[in-house]
Amino acid sequence: MWTVLVSAAVFALYVTAAIFSLRAAQTARTPQGAVGWVVFLIAAPFFAVPMYLFLGHHRFHGYRVARQESERVVEGIKSFADHSKPDPDKMSINPRPFEFLAHLPVSRGNGAELLIDGNATFDAIFEAIDAAKNYILIQFYIVRADELGLKLQERLIAASDRGVHVRFMTDAVGSYGLSSDFLETMQNAGIDVADPKEQRGPNFRFQLNYRNHRKTVVIDGETGFIGGHNVGIEYLGQGEKFGHWRDTHVKITGHIVRQLQLIFTEDWHWARGEDLIDDLDWAGSESDQDMNALLVATGPGDDTETGAMMFFSAIAEAKERFWIASPYFVPDIDVMTALQHAAMRGVDVRILVPEVIDHRLPWLAAFAYFDEVRNCGARVFRYTDGFMHQKVFVVDDTLAAIGTTNLDNRSFRLNFEAMALFFNAEAAQAVERMLLADFDKSYELTRSLFQQPAYIRFGAPLARLFAPIL
């Protein structure tokens, strides 16, 4: 009897492996990825089947983007955009690829203020929270119940006590260590909390590999914040492991705030099944800076490869320079080719990455790409003044982007991300000045992979095998 049960279990496992192999062949984006999964599943089903359940990439169909409920807001934004179209003389870049990816139009009347490092970011966020009159929408990938987290909690409770409606959301994986007491304290103070342990997000059905990596704050529909910072003292440079933490957020005003607000409402609808559309202000005001801007949100629920295509579109538009800062450099084939082609065209391609190790696998894997891109004329800089975590790029003097998206496959296809794009020379120059200061605290990589220490020389190609999930 026992032998029969074991034989039946083994047979079922191989049948499952065969079904998953067929699925991998149908859904894998590249032939290499399909072959890799098929061989692994058939050769070692005892290991491969559980791994495919967690890591096998297929679109997150369970995440229903709440456009049915928000379509009237989308149409309202588009209709209003007819009255706020950018001045053609101020648009030296083609916005159509970005508008296609965002499903939203570029508009004028926006403002941006760079917030460099944690103190500037959280001082501005706390000031905005203290000034809130009607509502606060707040979402971070990581929230810790440390000194910074408790300060945020205190201000949100104070806002709730004075009648401001606060809605708070975090990611189940990013904030897995956050105590239930932290959330219950806010709930008891009248704050609406999308508890990550109870929400419908990607924490069930073996979908832990999907993360909501967005960091969003919206105040009264008038002021917004987005960027690389999470809520933890290490983001203030107070962590023992990393010391100085180099990161960038941006404070936004104008029409782009309503676009950021729209993305939050869709995330909230998925997490809570609640439609916020009629509870929020969608009119707003314009900024005197009058920048042309667009919020591009991407994720595994999209019909197209929006994350990678956003970077591809930006690189393709570059005529003089494409500078990018990212803590991880694990590009897909298309983005890698775009970077190489831009460098061969004579574009000043600079890639800024940290020297300090955060996550070892992506740090190692990056070395397997550096030679390829450097051989085409691109330059790689390694930041040495602590850990660099910002997600920023600049194209010529025409486009600057700040947000949550890393230059890796995880951000391209597995995470829900968002980037604020400014089609504006003033914004581009501000990012240029910031990155020039960062380059001064970096060194240019000149050694090839074969000149690196043995653990990098042999570890990088192995780490690159995990590129689809890094």
Stockholm file with secondary structure:
# STOCKHOLM 1.0

chainA/1-470         MWTVLVSAAVFALYVTAAIFSLRAAQTARTPQGAVGWVVFLIAAPFFAVPMYLFLGHHRFHGYRVARQESERVVEGIKSFADHSKPDPDKMSINPRPFEFLAHLPVSRGNGAELLIDGNATFDAIFEAIDAAKNYILIQFYIVRADELGLKLQERLIAASDRGVHVRFMTDAVGSYGLSSDFLETMQNAGIDVADPKEQRGPNFRFQLNYRNHRKTVVIDGETGFIGGHNVGIEYLGQGEKFGHWRDTHVKITGHIVRQLQLIFTEDWHWARGEDLIDDLDWAGSESDQDMNALLVATGPGDDTETGAMMFFSAIAEAKERFWIASPYFVPDIDVMTALQHAAMRGVDVRILVPEVIDHRLPWLAAFAYFDEVRNCGARVFRYTDGFMHQKVFVVDDTLAAIGTTNLDNRSFRLNFEAMALFFNAEAAQAVERMLLADFDKSYELTRSLFQQPAYIRFGAPLARLFAPIL
#=GR chainA/1-470 SS CHHHHHHHHHHHHHHHHHHHHHHHHHHCSSHHHHHHHHHHHHHCHHHHHHHHHHHCCCCCTTCCCCHHHHHHHHHHHHHHHTTSCCCGGGCCSCCHHHHHHHTSCCEEEEEEEEEESHHHHHHHHHHHHHHCSSEEEEEESCBCSSHHHHHHHHHHHHHHHTTCEEEEEECTTTTTTCCHHHHHHHHHTTCEEECTTTSSSTTSTTCTTCEECCCEEEETTTEEEEESCCBSGGGGTCCTTTCSEECEEEEEESHHHHHHHHHHHHHHHHHHCCCCGGGSCCCCCCCTTCEEEEEEEECTTSSSCHHHHHHHHHHHHCSSEEEEECSCEECCHHHHHHHHHHHHTTCEEEEEEESSCSSHHHHHHHHHHHHHHHTTTCEEEEECSSEECCCEEEETTTEEEEESCCEEHIIIIIEEEEEEEECCHHHHHHHHHHHHHHHTTEEECCCCGGGSCHHHHHHHHHHHTTGGGC
#=GC SS_cons         CHHHHHHHHHHHHHHHHHHHHHHHHHHCSSHHHHHHHHHHHHHCHHHHHHHHHHHCCCCCTTCCCCHHHHHHHHHHHHHHHTTSCCCGGGCCSCCHHHHHHHTSCCEEEEEEEEEESHHHHHHHHHHHHHHCSSEEEEEESCBCSSHHHHHHHHHHHHHHHTTCEEEEEECTTTTTTCCHHHHHHHHHTTCEEECTTTSSSTTSTTCTTCEECCCEEEETTTEEEEESCCBSGGGGTCCTTTCSEECEEEEEESHHHHHHHHHHHHHHHHHHCCCCGGGSCCCCCCCTTCEEEEEEEECTTSSSCHHHHHHHHHHHHCSSEEEEECSCEECCHHHHHHHHHHHHTTCEEEEEEESSCSSHHHHHHHHHHHHHHHTTTCEEEEECSSEECCCEEEETTTEEEEESCCEEHIIIIIEEEEEEEECCHHHHHHHHHHHHHHHTTEEECCCCGGGSCHHHHHHHHHHHTTGGGC
//
